[in-house]
């Protein structure tokens, strides 16, 4: 009987410990340090391909080709908060303007573009930790991506359906699905800013809250400017 209770306790403890782990994307876990990220291999790296991590402030940044949404440049309050953006790049040969090109990522067997964001840790401001991963792909991939996330993480903690309207009056259905962990979350948005743009966000909630509090300490609460 004692062996049975021990087995049950061990199973519950294992499930609890698993749930306490932050979410990860292709083996890259929220909360890892910037140094750990730099040492991480690009998940879709091909044999013989030269890949490197480039971040905000690196000397290679000005020679790195990115999309607008994946820019490594940080402005305004984000710069004051010390946020750094990073990504995987491959070396280009024979180009004049750029030396490095942003690499896409296979997410649920869909080609997507990602961005990794780091901020000073709560208990050590000299150490940067991964607090957000942003993924961009096309809205037409929604069914495949949503089904993959539901299979991996179970049914969403919450799901919201709405209708959005373009400036020309056309209407489209939109869906926002959220998964909530102990200290991290995932959000899927079928249509974000554009009707054909799907977004996925991984967030380390404690560091997001810390950044919000630090931002308000610098600029004040938004309501104070009304």
C-alpha positions as CSV (number, residue, x, y, z in Angstrom):
1,X,0.0,0.0,0.0
2,X,2.8,2.4,0.9
3,X,4.4,1.6,-2.5
4,X,1.1,2.6,-4.2
5,X,0.9,5.9,-2.4
6,X,4.5,6.7,-3.2
7,X,3.8,6.0,-6.8
8,X,0.8,8.3,-6.8
9,X,2.9,11.0,-5.0
10,X,5.7,10.7,-7.5
11,X,3.4,11.0,-10.4
12,X,1.7,14.1,-9.0
13,X,5.1,15.7,-8.2
14,X,6.4,15.0,-11.7
15,X,3.3,16.6,-13.3
16,X,3.5,19.6,-11.0
17,X,7.2,20.1,-11.7
18,X,6.5,19.8,-15.4
19,X,3.8,22.4,-15.2
20,X,6.1,24.7,-13.2
21,X,8.6,24.8,-16.1
22,X,8.2,27.8,-18.4
23,X,7.0,27.2,-21.9
24,X,9.6,26.6,-24.6
25,X,9.7,26.8,-28.4
26,X,11.7,24.2,-30.3
27,X,13.8,23.6,-27.2
28,X,14.4,27.2,-26.3
29,X,12.8,27.9,-22.9
30,X,11.6,31.2,-21.6
31,X,13.8,32.4,-18.8
32,X,17.1,31.2,-20.1
33,X,20.0,33.7,-20.0
34,X,21.3,35.6,-23.0
35,X,24.6,33.6,-22.7
36,X,22.7,30.4,-22.8
37,X,20.8,31.5,-25.8
38,X,24.0,32.5,-27.6
39,X,25.2,28.9,-27.0
40,X,22.0,27.4,-28.4
41,X,22.0,25.8,-31.8
42,X,19.6,27.0,-34.4
43,X,16.8,24.4,-34.4
44,X,16.6,24.0,-38.2
45,X,20.3,24.3,-38.9
46,X,21.5,22.5,-42.1
47,X,24.7,20.6,-42.3
48,X,27.6,23.0,-43.1
49,X,25.5,26.1,-42.7
50,X,27.1,28.9,-40.8
51,X,24.7,30.3,-38.3
52,X,25.2,32.8,-35.5
53,X,23.1,34.7,-33.0
54,X,23.1,38.5,-33.4
55,X,21.5,40.8,-30.8
56,X,20.8,44.5,-30.2
57,X,24.2,46.2,-29.7
58,X,26.3,43.6,-31.4
59,X,28.8,45.0,-33.9
60,X,27.2,42.8,-36.6
61,X,23.7,44.3,-36.1
62,X,24.1,47.0,-38.7
63,X,25.0,44.3,-41.3
64,X,22.1,42.0,-40.5
65,X,19.1,41.9,-42.8
66,X,15.8,41.5,-41.0
67,X,12.1,42.1,-41.6
68,X,10.5,45.2,-40.1
69,X,8.7,43.1,-37.4
70,X,12.0,41.3,-36.5
71,X,14.2,44.4,-36.3
72,X,16.9,44.2,-33.6
73,X,16.7,48.0,-33.1
74,X,15.1,49.1,-29.8
75,X,13.6,52.5,-29.3
76,X,12.0,54.7,-26.5
77,X,11.0,53.1,-23.3
78,X,12.2,49.6,-24.4
79,X,15.7,51.1,-24.8
80,X,15.5,52.7,-21.3
81,X,14.4,49.3,-19.8
82,X,17.5,47.7,-21.4
83,X,15.6,45.3,-23.6
84,X,17.7,43.5,-26.2
85,X,16.4,41.6,-29.3
86,X,18.1,38.6,-30.7
87,X,17.8,36.2,-33.6
88,X,19.5,33.5,-35.7
89,X,21.2,34.6,-38.9
90,X,23.1,32.9,-41.7
91,X,26.2,34.2,-43.3
92,X,25.7,35.7,-46.7
93,X,28.4,35.6,-49.4
94,X,29.0,38.1,-52.2
95,X,26.5,40.8,-51.1
96,X,27.3,44.4,-50.8
97,X,24.7,45.8,-48.3
98,X,24.4,42.9,-45.8
99,X,26.6,40.2,-44.4
100,X,23.9,38.2,-42.5
101,X,20.3,37.2,-43.3
102,X,17.5,36.3,-40.8
103,X,16.6,32.7,-40.7
104,X,13.0,31.6,-40.4
105,X,11.8,28.8,-38.1
106,X,9.7,25.7,-38.6
107,X,6.8,26.0,-36.2
108,X,4.2,23.2,-36.4
109,X,5.5,22.4,-39.9
110,X,4.8,26.0,-41.0
111,X,7.5,28.5,-42.0
112,X,7.5,31.4,-39.6
113,X,9.6,34.3,-38.5
114,X,10.5,34.7,-34.9
115,X,12.0,37.3,-32.5
116,X,13.6,36.6,-29.1
117,X,13.6,39.4,-26.5
118,X,15.7,39.7,-23.4
119,X,15.5,42.0,-20.3
120,X,17.5,42.4,-17.1
121,X,16.6,39.7,-14.6
122,X,14.5,40.7,-11.6
123,X,17.2,39.7,-9.0
124,X,20.3,40.5,-11.1
125,X,20.0,43.4,-13.4
126,X,23.4,42.5,-15.0
127,X,22.0,39.2,-16.3
128,X,19.6,39.2,-19.2
129,X,16.8,36.6,-19.5
130,X,14.5,35.6,-22.3
131,X,11.0,37.1,-21.5
132,X,9.2,37.0,-24.8
133,X,9.2,35.0,-28.1
134,X,7.2,36.5,-30.9
135,X,6.3,34.4,-34.0
136,X,4.8,35.7,-37.3
137,X,3.2,33.7,-40.1
138,X,0.2,33.8,-42.3
139,X,-3.4,33.6,-41.0
140,X,-4.1,30.8,-43.5
141,X,-2.0,28.5,-41.3
142,X,-4.3,29.0,-38.3
143,X,-6.0,25.5,-38.3
144,X,-2.7,23.6,-38.6
145,X,-1.0,25.7,-35.9
146,X,-4.0,25.8,-33.5
147,X,-4.4,22.0,-33.8
148,X,-0.7,21.5,-33.1
149,X,-0.8,23.6,-30.0
150,X,-3.9,21.9,-28.7
151,X,-2.3,18.5,-29.2
152,X,0.9,19.6,-27.4
153,X,-0.6,21.7,-24.6
154,X,-4.2,20.6,-24.3
155,X,-7.2,22.8,-24.7
156,X,-6.6,26.5,-24.2
157,X,-7.1,28.1,-20.8
158,X,-9.3,30.6,-22.6
159,X,-10.5,31.3,-26.2
160,X,-12.2,34.3,-27.6
161,X,-14.0,34.7,-30.9
162,X,-14.7,38.0,-32.5
163,X,-15.3,39.7,-35.9
164,X,-13.0,42.4,-37.3
165,X,-13.8,44.8,-40.1
166,X,-11.4,46.4,-42.6
167,X,-11.5,50.0,-43.7
168,X,-13.4,48.9,-46.8
169,X,-16.1,47.2,-44.7
170,X,-15.2,43.6,-45.3
171,X,-15.5,41.4,-42.1
172,X,-13.4,38.5,-41.0
173,X,-13.7,36.2,-38.0
174,X,-10.8,36.4,-35.5
175,X,-9.7,34.0,-32.7
176,X,-7.5,34.6,-29.7
177,X,-6.4,31.5,-27.7
178,X,-4.4,31.6,-24.4
179,X,-2.6,28.9,-22.5
180,X,-1.6,29.8,-18.9
181,X,1.2,28.1,-17.1
182,X,2.6,28.6,-13.6
183,X,4.8,31.6,-14.6
184,X,4.5,31.7,-18.4
185,X,1.8,31.9,-21.1
186,X,1.2,31.4,-24.8
187,X,-1.1,33.5,-26.9
188,X,-2.3,32.7,-30.5
189,X,-3.9,35.5,-32.5
190,X,-5.4,34.5,-35.8
191,X,-5.4,38.0,-37.3
192,X,-3.1,40.6,-35.8
193,X,-3.0,44.1,-37.3
194,X,-3.5,42.7,-40.8
195,X,-6.1,40.2,-41.8
196,X,-3.4,37.9,-43.2
197,X,-1.0,38.0,-40.3
198,X,-1.1,35.4,-37.5
199,X,0.9,36.0,-34.3
200,X,2.1,33.7,-31.5
201,X,3.5,35.1,-28.3
202,X,5.4,33.3,-25.5
203,X,5.7,35.3,-22.4
204,X,7.5,35.0,-19.0
205,X,4.8,36.6,-16.9
206,X,6.9,37.6,-13.9
207,X,9.5,39.5,-16.0
208,X,6.7,41.1,-18.1
209,X,5.1,42.4,-14.9
210,X,8.5,43.6,-13.7
211,X,9.1,45.5,-17.0
212,X,5.6,47.1,-16.7
213,X,6.3,48.3,-13.1
214,X,9.8,49.6,-14.1
215,X,8.2,51.4,-17.1
216,X,5.6,53.1,-15.0
217,X,8.4,54.2,-12.6
218,X,10.2,55.8,-15.5
219,X,7.2,57.4,-17.4
220,X,4.4,57.2,-14.8
221,X,1.1,55.4,-15.2
222,X,-0.8,56.0,-18.5
223,X,-3.8,57.3,-16.6
224,X,-1.6,60.1,-15.0
225,X,-1.3,61.6,-18.5
226,X,-5.0,62.0,-19.1
